[in-house]
Structure formats: structure tokens, C-alpha cells
Amino acid sequence: MTRPGLPKLIATDLDGTLVRSDDTVSAYTHAVLDRVRAAGIPVVGATGRGPRLTELTRNDIRAADFLVMAGGGRVVDQSDPAGPVVLRDERLTSEVLATLLADLEAAVGPLTVMVEASEEHDAPLWGDYHPAWPYQDRFEVRTRDECLAGDVIKAFARTADHHVDELLAIAQEIVPPQIATLTQAGLGFIEICPPGTDKATGLSVVAQRLGVDPAEVLVFGDMPNDLPMFEWAGWGRVAVANAHPALRAAADEITLRNDDDGVAVYLDRLLSR
């Protein structure tokens, strides 16, 4: 349960949590997050977005002192006056990914696969076209061999015959956690990340840098890729009302939907009590 007083660190997911369905963040939300920082509480944006979307991420959570990106694989300290400092930068080797995909296809059949390989601004994902992918403007068709030509930040996969939660459960049975971290973020694809990387391990980098105990951290989220930070944070775990059932079950409290500025409403009340 949430504790009295105020947390010493606040981390929030972005898409589906802080960001509304129209891909905007309200002026009210930005103002509340500014109040959080003014109260001396560092703010962290914790997202599955890769470093290619850093500028978009900074715009969506302008008050953030730190960014935990790529599901925990990239951690950036934005508080240094000299400029951003990368504290963590993990990759998944192409050899491991190739073996993993072959094992998974042997179990579930052909996969639609995309990889995130570049950290350049607005770089496209590469791989198999699928009409359900919502960001076609940042996608480029590439062969599997081309996608596996080098190490990747993360990979995405889906099948025609399995719901994403079902595919995730199968994949987690097949792929040991020391090989890769598997999750899903509500996009219809499972996400395949480097081993040992998730939002909790990313936030741990931030917490250690600031000298903050996990018991002093408040987190917000909406999808299974937020579960590790919900398990890690001890001050409070808050799900938005539109959250995945697994996250709602793990939450201490439920706030309003992302479209109703649920994170900001919760924080506004917290700061005002």
C-alpha cells in the first residue's frame, strides 16, 4: 500500500499511461509534473520506446530528470548541465536472436518479426510488414537475414494464430530469462529484449545514482512490461483504469484512465493532501 508523506522518486510509463489515446500529453499533466519536480522529487519516464524516439519522449515528459527507455535497456541522466549522460546501453546479439526466433517458430509456426537496430533520430524498425503495426511511417521492409546482420536494441514478434498474451506465455516457457527478457506492451507483438533488462533494472540504475531505496519509489503503468517495476517499487504501484488485467491485479491503487489524465490527477491529489 502507499505510504504517508511523499515518495523520493516517481516513475511513469508513457504510452497508455501518461500519454493519451490521441498521442498527446495535456498541459495539466505537464504542469503537475513540474510541481512534482518543484517539490524536490525526481521524475523518470519509463518506456518501451527505443533511443530513436528520444526527442518524442522528452517532449512527452518534459519534467523528466531521467529516461528509462527500450524497456530498461537504455538509461539516460538528463539532469547534468553539461548534457545527457547515458548510464546504460544494452544490446541483444544477432546470434542469440536468430536461435531464439528459430526455437519459437518451431513451437508456434511462422512469426512476423521486426527489429529495432538503430538509435538515430526517428530511425525505422526493420522487418516483416504487418498491417496491425500502428507506426508504419517509421517502418522499413527488410529480410530476416538483413534484420539479423547485427546486434539489436530489441525485437518484436507475433503470429497469426496466437493472442499476444498466449504467445508471450509460450515464449517465456521456451526462452530462459538469461537468454532474453520477454514482455508485451499492448501493441499486439511480444517484445524480445536483452537479458536482465526490464523497467525495474533500468530504474535500479537511477535509484542507485540518486541514493534512493526502492521502498521510496512510486510508479505508474498500464501494461505487462510495467510489471517488473511494480514488483520492484515499494512506496506505491498505481495502474490507470485502462490497464491490462495483470497490471491492475498487481497495483495498490487504480487511478483514472490515461485519457482522463489519471497520473496527473493522482499526483495532484498527492501533492495537495
C-alpha positions in Angstrom: 0.0 0.0 0.0 1.0 3.6 -0.5 2.8 5.2 2.4 2.3 8.5 4.2 4.3 11.6 3.1 5.8 11.8 -0.3 7.9 9.3 -2.3 11.5 10.2 -3.1 11.3 9.2 -6.8 8.4 8.9 -9.2 8.4 6.9 -12.4 5.7 6.6 -15.0 5.2 4.7 -18.2 4.2 6.9 -21.2 2.1 5.3 -23.9 -1.3 4.2 -22.5 -0.4 5.7 -19.1 0.8 9.3 -19.3 0.1 9.8 -23.0 -3.5 10.0 -24.1 -5.1 8.0 -27.0 -4.6 10.9 -29.3 -0.8 10.7 -28.7 -0.8 14.0 -26.7 0.0 14.9 -23.1 -2.2 17.6 -21.6 -0.9 20.9 -20.4 -2.4 20.0 -17.0 -0.2 16.8 -16.8 2.9 18.8 -17.7 2.0 21.4 -15.0 1.5 18.7 -12.3 4.8 17.0 -13.2 6.5 20.4 -12.9 5.0 20.7 -9.4 6.5 17.3 -8.6 9.9 18.4 -9.6 9.5 21.7 -7.7 8.7 19.6 -4.6 12.2 18.1 -5.0 11.0 14.7 -6.3 12.9 13.5 -9.4 10.7 12.3 -12.3 11.5 9.3 -14.5 9.9 8.4 -17.8 10.0 4.6 -18.1 9.1 3.5 -21.6 9.4 0.7 -24.1 10.4 3.3 -26.7 13.9 3.0 -28.0 16.5 5.7 -28.2 15.5 6.6 -31.8 12.4 8.2 -30.1 14.3 10.2 -27.5 13.1 13.6 -28.7 9.5 12.5 -28.8 9.9 11.0 -25.3 11.5 14.2 -23.9 8.6 16.2 -25.3 6.0 13.9 -23.8 7.6 14.1 -20.3 9.4 17.4 -20.2 9.9 17.3 -16.4 11.9 14.0 -16.5 15.3 14.1 -14.9 15.9 10.6 -16.2 14.7 8.4 -19.0 14.5 4.6 -18.8 14.0 3.6 -22.4 13.9 0.4 -24.6 12.1 -1.4 -21.7 15.1 -0.8 -19.4 18.0 -1.3 -21.9 18.8 2.4 -22.2 19.0 4.7 -19.2 19.8 8.4 -19.6 20.5 11.1 -16.9 19.2 14.3 -18.2 19.9 16.3 -15.1 23.6 17.0 -15.9 24.0 20.7 -17.0 26.7 19.5 -19.4 24.2 17.4 -21.3 22.6 14.0 -21.2 24.7 11.1 -19.8 23.9 7.5 -21.0 24.1 5.3 -17.9 23.1 2.0 -19.5 23.1 0.8 -23.1 22.3 -2.9 -23.7 22.0 -4.9 -27.0 20.8 -8.3 -27.9 23.2 -10.2 -30.2 22.0 -11.3 -33.6 23.2 -14.9 -32.9 21.1 -15.2 -29.8 18.1 -13.6 -31.5 18.4 -15.9 -34.6 18.4 -19.0 -32.3 15.6 -17.7 -30.2 13.4 -17.0 -33.2 14.0 -20.4 -34.7 13.1 -22.1 -31.4 10.0 -20.1 -31.1 8.9 -20.7 -34.8 9.4 -24.4 -34.2 6.8 -24.2 -31.4 4.2 -21.7 -32.8 4.7 -21.5 -36.5 5.8 -18.6 -38.7 6.4 -15.3 -37.0 6.1 -11.7 -38.2 9.3 -10.2 -36.9 10.6 -6.6 -36.7 13.8 -5.4 -35.1 14.9 -2.1 -33.6 18.5 -1.7 -34.6 19.3 2.0 -34.9 19.3 4.7 -32.3 19.3 7.5 -34.9 16.5 10.1 -34.6 13.2 8.6 -35.9 15.0 5.6 -37.5 12.6 3.0 -38.8 12.1 -0.5 -37.5 13.1 -3.2 -40.0 11.4 -6.5 -40.8 8.2 -8.1 -42.0 5.3 -5.8 -42.9 2.1 -6.3 -40.8 -0.9 -4.0 -41.2 -1.6 -4.0 -37.5 1.6 -2.3 -36.6 0.5 1.3 -35.7 3.6 3.2 -36.7 4.0 2.5 -40.4 5.7 5.8 -41.0 8.7 4.5 -39.1 9.0 1.1 -40.6 11.0 -0.4 -43.5 10.6 -3.8 -45.0 13.8 -5.9 -44.7 14.6 -9.6 -45.0 15.2 -11.7 -41.9 18.9 -12.0 -42.9 19.2 -8.2 -43.1 17.5 -7.8 -39.7 19.9 -10.3 -38.2 23.0 -8.8 -39.7 23.9 -7.0 -36.4 23.0 -6.7 -32.8 19.7 -5.1 -32.0 18.1 -3.0 -29.2 15.0 -5.2 -29.2 12.9 -7.3 -31.5 9.1 -7.6 -31.9 7.2 -10.8 -32.9 3.7 -12.0 -33.5 1.8 -14.9 -35.1 -1.5 -15.0 -36.9 -2.8 -17.8 -34.6 -2.0 -16.6 -31.1 -3.2 -13.8 -28.9 -0.2 -11.8 -27.8 -0.6 -12.9 -24.1 -0.7 -16.5 -25.2 2.3 -16.1 -27.4 4.2 -14.4 -24.5 3.4 -17.3 -22.2 4.7 -19.8 -24.7 7.8 -17.8 -25.4 8.6 -17.4 -21.7 8.4 -21.2 -21.4 10.8 -21.7 -24.3 13.3 -18.9 -23.7 15.2 -18.8 -20.4 15.5 -15.3 -18.8 19.3 -15.5 -19.0 18.9 -15.6 -22.8 16.4 -12.7 -23.3 13.7 -10.7 -21.5 10.3 -11.2 -23.0 7.3 -9.0 -22.5 4.5 -7.2 -24.3 3.4 -3.5 -24.2 0.0 -3.6 -25.8 1.0 -3.3 -29.4 0.0 -6.9 -30.4 3.6 -8.1 -30.5 5.8 -9.7 -27.9 9.0 -7.7 -27.3 12.3 -9.5 -27.1 14.9 -7.5 -25.1 18.5 -8.2 -23.9 18.7 -10.5 -20.8 18.5 -8.7 -17.5 16.8 -5.6 -18.9 13.4 -4.5 -17.8 12.0 -1.4 -16.3 12.9 -2.5 -12.8 16.6 -3.0 -13.6 16.6 0.3 -15.5 15.0 2.1 -12.6 17.6 0.5 -10.3 20.3 2.3 -12.2 18.5 5.6 -11.5 17.8 4.8 -7.9 21.4 3.9 -7.2 22.6 7.1 -8.8 20.3 9.1 -6.6 20.7 7.0 -3.4 17.0 6.2 -3.3 15.7 2.9 -1.9 13.0 1.0 -4.0 10.8 1.4 -0.9 10.7 5.1 -1.6 9.6 4.9 -5.3 6.1 5.5 -6.7 5.3 4.0 -10.1 2.5 4.3 -12.7 1.8 1.9 -15.6 -0.7 0.1 -17.8 0.9 -3.0 -19.5 2.7 -6.2 -18.6 6.1 -4.6 -19.4 5.4 -2.4 -16.3 5.1 -5.5 -14.0 8.8 -5.6 -13.1 8.8 -2.1 -11.8 5.5 -2.7 -10.0 7.2 -5.7 -8.2 10.3 -3.5 -7.5 8.8 -0.3 -6.3 7.7 -0.2 -2.7 6.1 3.2 -2.0 3.2 2.7 -4.3 2.1 1.0 -7.5 -0.7 2.7 -9.4 -2.4 1.5 -12.6 -4.5 3.6 -14.8 -8.1 2.4 -15.2 -7.5 1.3 -18.8 -4.6 -1.0 -17.7 -4.1 -4.7 -18.6 -5.8 -7.0 -16.1 -2.3 -8.3 -14.9 -1.2 -4.8 -14.0 -4.5 -4.0 -12.3 -4.1 -7.1 -10.2 -0.5 -6.0 -9.2 -1.5 -2.4 -8.3 -2.0 -0.9 -4.9 -4.4 1.6 -6.4 -6.3 2.4 -9.7 -6.4 5.9 -10.9 -8.4 7.4 -13.8 -7.8 6.4 -17.4 -4.9 7.9 -19.4 -7.4 9.9 -21.5 -8.6 11.4 -18.2 -5.1 12.4 -17.0 -5.1 9.7 -14.4 -1.5 10.1 -13.5 -1.7 13.8 -13.1 -4.9 13.7 -11.1 -3.3 11.2 -8.7 -0.2 13.3 -8.3 -2.2 16.5 -7.9 -4.1 15.0 -5.0 -0.9 13.5 -3.5 0.9 16.9 -3.6 -2.2 18.7 -2.2 -3.0 16.4 0.7 
